Amino acid sequence: MRKTIALAVAAVALAGCGALPGRQAGGGGEEKQPQPVRESTTEPVATAKAEEAPPQETRAIASREADVYGAGQRGKARVDITALKRQGRTLSLNWTITALDGKVNVHNGLSTGTLDYTVSAVSLIDPVNAKRYRVARNGTDQNAKCVCSGTQGQFLNKGDASTLYAVFAAPPADVTKINIEMPMIGVLTDVPIS
């Protein structure tokens, strides 16, 4: 009896973080996409020095620059993807965002809402299977938090950088490249999964 209860609790916990099929729609799951995503270049660029923890890799595997606007602030930012690593049934994404000009709102600029100070709106798009993967959540109820970086108070001035992460359910093993969609920044295409 105790083993049955323990297995049931483990299954609920894994389903809540997006590690099992039948995930909730709020995060960590996948959704069918109605149409293909626009492409962008993903040329390697050296990463900028981060103010927070250093990235796991020293070289960017994909980069994108964009003019950004949020919370009444304008600027230009560069995102350098430093790791996209499959670990069992999860996929970890690490990146650095650097302010190239003006002021960049990381505070809530990568989130799903005004009072959400995380990178919860970042998603992965599998162009082969036409699925979107949202950031994993640590539960199934409305208070479940994303398994990702917090960003409260991060307003980057020119030259400032922030190193961030997010965890997702992994796409099928035969998917070796994926698109990464970030609010304000756009889509980075064909990013290799290691």
C-alpha positions as CSV (number, residue, x, y, z in Angstrom):
1,M,0.0,0.0,0.0
2,R,2.8,2.4,0.9
3,K,4.6,1.7,-2.4
4,T,1.4,2.5,-4.3
5,I,0.9,5.8,-2.6
6,A,4.6,6.7,-3.1
7,L,4.4,5.9,-6.8
8,A,1.2,8.0,-7.1
9,V,2.9,10.9,-5.4
10,A,6.0,10.6,-7.6
11,A,3.8,10.4,-10.8
12,V,1.9,13.6,-9.8
13,A,5.2,15.4,-9.0
14,L,6.7,14.4,-12.4
15,A,3.6,15.3,-14.3
16,G,3.6,18.7,-12.6
17,C,7.1,19.5,-13.8
18,G,6.4,18.4,-17.4
19,A,8.4,15.2,-17.2
20,L,5.4,12.9,-18.0
21,P,2.9,12.8,-20.8
22,G,-0.4,14.6,-20.1
23,R,1.2,17.8,-19.0
24,Q,-0.8,20.8,-18.0
25,A,-1.2,23.6,-20.5
26,G,0.5,26.2,-18.3
27,G,4.1,25.1,-18.7
28,G,6.5,22.4,-19.3
29,G,4.3,20.9,-22.0
30,E,4.0,21.0,-25.7
31,E,1.4,22.4,-28.1
32,K,0.8,21.9,-31.8
33,Q,1.9,24.8,-33.9
34,P,-0.4,26.0,-36.7
35,Q,2.3,27.3,-39.0
36,P,6.1,27.3,-39.4
37,V,8.3,29.9,-37.6
38,R,10.4,32.6,-39.4
39,E,14.1,32.0,-39.6
40,S,17.0,34.1,-38.3
41,T,20.8,33.7,-38.4
42,T,22.5,31.7,-35.7
43,E,26.2,32.5,-36.2
44,P,28.6,31.8,-33.4
45,V,29.6,34.9,-31.4
46,A,31.8,35.2,-28.3
47,T,29.8,35.7,-25.2
48,A,30.0,38.8,-23.1
49,K,31.0,38.8,-19.5
50,A,28.0,38.1,-17.3
51,E,27.3,39.9,-14.0
52,E,25.8,36.7,-12.5
53,A,27.1,33.1,-12.6
54,P,29.3,32.4,-15.6
55,P,27.7,30.4,-18.4
56,Q,28.5,26.7,-18.7
57,E,30.1,27.2,-22.1
58,T,32.4,30.0,-23.1
59,R,31.3,30.1,-26.7
60,A,27.8,31.0,-28.1
61,I,26.1,28.3,-30.1
62,A,23.6,30.9,-31.5
63,S,23.1,34.6,-31.2
64,R,20.6,37.3,-32.1
65,E,20.5,41.1,-31.8
66,A,17.3,43.0,-31.5
67,D,15.9,46.5,-30.8
68,V,13.9,46.1,-27.6
69,Y,11.2,48.0,-25.9
70,G,9.5,47.4,-22.5
71,A,8.4,49.2,-19.4
72,G,8.9,52.6,-21.2
73,Q,12.6,51.7,-21.9
74,R,14.3,51.3,-25.3
75,G,17.5,49.7,-26.1
76,K,19.4,47.2,-28.2
77,A,20.2,43.7,-26.9
78,R,22.1,40.6,-27.9
79,V,21.2,37.1,-26.7
80,D,24.0,34.5,-26.8
81,I,22.8,30.9,-26.3
82,T,25.6,29.2,-24.4
83,A,24.0,25.8,-23.8
84,L,21.1,23.7,-24.9
85,K,21.6,20.3,-23.3
86,R,19.4,17.3,-23.2
87,Q,19.4,15.5,-19.8
88,G,17.2,12.5,-19.8
89,R,13.6,13.7,-20.3
90,T,14.5,17.4,-19.8
91,L,16.3,20.1,-21.8
92,S,18.2,22.9,-20.1
93,L,18.7,26.2,-21.9
94,N,21.4,28.7,-20.8
95,W,21.9,32.1,-22.3
96,T,23.3,35.6,-21.7
97,I,21.5,38.8,-22.6
98,T,23.7,41.8,-23.0
99,A,22.6,45.5,-23.4
100,L,24.3,46.9,-26.4
101,D,22.7,50.3,-26.2
102,G,20.1,52.2,-24.2
103,K,18.3,50.3,-21.4
104,V,17.0,46.7,-21.6
105,N,14.1,45.5,-19.4
106,V,14.9,42.0,-18.3
107,H,12.9,42.7,-15.1
108,N,9.6,41.4,-16.7
109,G,10.4,41.6,-20.4
110,L,10.8,37.8,-20.8
111,S,7.8,36.8,-18.7
112,T,4.2,35.9,-19.2
113,G,2.8,38.9,-17.3
114,T,3.5,42.3,-15.8
115,L,4.0,40.9,-12.3
116,D,5.9,37.8,-13.4
117,Y,9.7,38.4,-12.8
118,T,11.0,35.3,-14.6
119,V,11.8,34.1,-18.1
120,S,8.6,32.0,-18.2
121,A,7.6,33.3,-21.7
122,V,10.6,31.8,-23.4
123,S,9.7,28.7,-25.4
124,L,11.2,26.1,-27.6
125,I,9.6,25.3,-31.0
126,D,10.2,21.9,-32.7
127,P,9.7,22.6,-36.4
128,V,9.8,18.9,-37.4
129,N,6.9,17.9,-35.1
130,A,5.2,21.3,-35.1
131,K,5.2,21.5,-31.2
132,R,5.9,24.3,-28.7
133,Y,7.6,23.5,-25.4
134,R,6.9,25.9,-22.6
135,V,9.1,26.3,-19.5
136,A,8.6,23.5,-16.9
137,R,6.7,24.2,-13.8
138,N,7.3,22.8,-10.2
139,G,3.6,21.8,-9.7
140,T,0.2,21.7,-11.4
141,D,-1.8,24.3,-9.5
142,Q,-2.1,28.0,-10.2
143,N,0.8,28.7,-7.8
144,A,3.3,26.5,-9.6
145,K,6.5,28.4,-10.4
146,C,8.6,28.0,-13.5
147,V,11.8,26.1,-13.4
148,C,13.8,29.1,-14.6
149,S,15.7,32.3,-13.7
150,G,14.2,35.1,-11.7
151,T,14.7,38.5,-13.1
152,Q,13.2,41.0,-10.6
153,G,15.1,44.3,-10.7
154,Q,17.1,43.5,-13.8
155,F,17.2,46.7,-15.9
156,L,20.4,46.5,-18.0
157,N,22.4,49.5,-19.1
158,K,24.8,49.6,-22.0
159,G,27.5,46.9,-21.4
160,D,25.6,45.1,-18.6
161,A,24.8,41.4,-19.0
162,S,22.7,38.8,-17.3
163,T,23.1,35.0,-17.4
164,L,19.8,33.1,-17.4
165,Y,18.4,29.6,-17.6
166,A,15.1,27.7,-18.2
167,V,14.3,24.0,-18.1
168,F,11.9,22.3,-20.6
169,A,10.5,18.8,-21.3
170,A,12.8,17.3,-23.9
171,P,11.6,16.9,-27.5
172,P,11.9,13.4,-29.1
173,A,15.5,12.0,-29.3
174,D,15.5,12.3,-33.1
175,V,15.2,16.2,-32.8
176,T,18.7,17.5,-32.9
177,K,18.0,21.2,-33.6
178,I,15.2,23.4,-32.2
179,N,14.0,27.0,-32.5
180,I,14.1,29.3,-29.4
181,E,11.4,32.0,-29.1
182,M,12.1,34.9,-26.7
183,P,9.8,37.9,-26.1
184,M,11.4,41.2,-27.3
185,I,14.2,39.3,-29.0
186,G,12.4,37.1,-31.6
187,V,13.3,33.6,-32.8
188,L,16.7,31.9,-33.0
189,T,16.4,29.1,-35.5
190,D,18.1,25.7,-35.8
191,V,19.9,25.8,-32.4
192,P,21.8,22.5,-31.9
193,I,20.9,20.3,-29.0
194,S,23.8,18.6,-27.2
